[in-house]
């Protein structure tokens, strides 16, 4: 038989681990296996056409909340054009309320619930008409003898004896039958290495994609919103097996590995052993781990000091800092310890930190989300993810939805719309904040200007500035448009001057002299004294001096990002003449200056530095804007596609800065 394994990934660079496990467990059976992955951005008609051209006898879809609806659309097309084709679904989205799922989707013939290795192999053994152990170099391979199914009488349909397959859901006439689940595999080493076919294939693409890998299954926690709470205990692949698998992947040139363990550091000694192995290989790769930040201890932190830059990324699920909310979710978290450990990791500077929050948790108000947001922002992670609670099938919070007054989507992704603690209007406001967080915070587009604005106008509250900016964007219809990088800078420039003019605070201040008139035109249409005032959270107006510093910092952020020298109208003019700029360039590109101040550019020729660099004099040091400390900054852009490198040059300046002057005598 021709067996097609497929799924719709969120992005092309992702690879589906589950499908590869299924193929590996059955690679010895007399079937032809085809693995073809698509994305949720592909049209269902095109996916169905590609699958149809493979001429499969059975199509197995891996189903999740992000792909179930287009998956069912693809299955419906295939069933119309090939009614005899057997369509099988598996994965977390179909492992709960399975009978209802089959009743609602006649285009699906079979469903495998829970972990799929045992049921899928049993199914394909029946289709092959034999019982044989899988190939592989493990001493105890996965075999059908691992379970003891209750036999059943043969039923009409594609499978001779569906009742004998654990975890299988199937139809007998009008009746839908869901077999008891397969027992979880206790010895995970019996599952063969899942990526062998990929490594053997001509033109191996794994080096260009994100490879998913697990060293364990299960989670030590039972959070009420997480599907991991539906299983008990932790099971591990042996360390020998993990090292062997990772060695194969690294030798094949894989550049990005994402560990899908729910809590990678749940077992301290294992985590340390795997981190040590990865460090010993000095790989040219990047590794992603989901960890519990409050479970790091001194030994682990000391070990992590050795990690070189850009090798590890940690995702830490904070979700909320409210102990009461955590208790309602059946979560245990030591926020003080998590925060302290995160600060330690941030001070190390080598590990990228991604911290998660969830809005809509039981009993958490809009203000509570804001408190959690500011607490996390104060830790200065590289990325903050503001997510929204989804009431997944099988979770305890979904079962308790009425208790907390939840209104939620009854279709995937089952996202919460409101609860007894937070209104729909407030959730919409949080969605707007999440969009701006992606534009500004997580992209680090204007970090210096944004931080200064938060400190001076919003008492240091990042949640308050995002709240005010979101209200300002909404009043101008900006939330429903696409925006270029230049647009985003222009919007922030306009927002700041409106704060100073009192648009968001109901206080009117005359425009500042010396700035290009176009700044007053940027997105100024439709302004009224109330525009952006609601929910602004603005603690005080910007003074003219503060606004001047803000625009100098925004100019710095812009020059870090844009090499075009096509400067926007809001940008303060340069105090340097072209002659002065040329003289400065000559001074800093001498071998002695290069060695002393810019050793990272020592191998670049003076011609390259002039071609790909830009020098500017700022009245304040961009890292210390509160100090009147004129600073020369050299921006080296390199060839197109390179990352900008910034150098602060603490030279004895031959000019003294005078605010308001275009040239400094």
GIHU-V341778 format. One record per backbone hydrogen bond with DSSP energy under -1.0 kcal/mol. NH is the residue of the N-H (numbers start at 1). CO is the residue of the C=O. If there is no record, write none. Layout:
nh = (NH:NH)
co = (CO:CO)
This chain:
nh = (3:4:5:6:9:14:21:22:23:24:25:29:31:32:34:36:38:40:42:47:48:49:50:51:52:53:55:57:58:59:60:61:62:63:67:68:71:72:73:74:75:76:77:78:79:80:81:82:85:86:88:89:90:93:94:101:102:103:104:108:109:110:111:112:113:120:121:122:123:124:125:126:127:128:129:130:134:142:146:147:164:165:167:168:169:170:172:175:177:179:190:191:199:200:201:208:209:210:211:213:217:224:226:229:230:231:235:237:242:243:244:245:246:247:248:249:250:251:252:253:254:257:258:259:260:264:266:271:272:273:274:275:276:277:278:279:280:281:282:286:287:288:289:291:295:301:302:303:304:306:307:310:311:313:314:315:316:318:318:319:320:326:327:328:329:330:331:335:338:339:340:341:342:343:344:345:346:347:348:349:352:354:355:356:357:358:359:364:369:370:371:372:373:374:375:376:377:378:379:380:383:385:387:389:391:392:395:397:399:400:401:404:405:406:407:409:414:416:417:418:419:420:427:428:429:430:431:432:433:434:435:436:437:438:439:440:442:445:450:451:452:453:454:455:456:457:458:460:461:465:466:467:468:469:470:471:472:473:474:475:477:478:481:488:489:490:491:492:493:494:495:496:497:498:499:500:501:503:506:507:509:519:520:521:522:524:527:531:533:536:539:540:547:548:549:550:551:552:553:554:555:556:557:558:559:560:561:562:567:571:581:582:583:584:585:586:587:588:589:590:594:595:596:597:598:601:602:604:609:610:611:612:614:616:618:624:627:629:631:633:634:635:636:637:642:645:647:649:651:661)
co = (32:58:34:60:38:11:17:18:19:20:21:26:29:1:3:5:7:9:39:43:44:45:46:47:48:49:52:2:2:86:4:88:6:90:64:64:67:68:69:70:71:72:73:74:75:76:77:78:82:57:59:110:61:63:91:97:98:99:100:105:87:87:169:89:167:116:117:118:119:120:121:122:123:124:125:125:142:190:143:144:161:162:180:165:111:177:175:172:170:168:187:188:195:196:197:205:206:13:256:258:235:329:223:226:227:228:217:215:238:239:240:241:242:243:244:245:246:247:248:250:249:286:211:288:213:290:263:267:268:269:270:271:272:273:274:275:276:277:279:255:311:257:313:315:292:297:298:299:300:303:304:350:308:287:352:289:354:316:356:356:318:322:323:324:325:327:326:333:334:335:336:337:338:339:340:341:342:343:344:345:312:314:383:316:385:319:387:361:365:366:367:368:369:370:371:372:373:374:376:377:353:355:357:359:414:390:392:224:395:396:398:400:402:401:418:415:411:389:407:407:422:404:423:424:425:426:427:428:429:430:431:432:433:434:435:436:437:440:446:447:448:449:450:451:452:453:454:454:458:461:462:463:464:465:466:467:468:469:470:471:474:473:478:484:485:486:487:488:489:490:491:492:493:494:495:496:497:498:502:502:501:516:517:518:518:521:524:528:530:533:457:457:543:544:545:546:547:548:549:550:551:552:553:554:555:556:558:558:565:568:577:578:579:580:581:582:583:584:585:587:590:591:592:593:594:598:599:601:605:606:607:608:635:633:631:621:624:627:618:616:647:614:645:612:639:636:634:632:649:658)
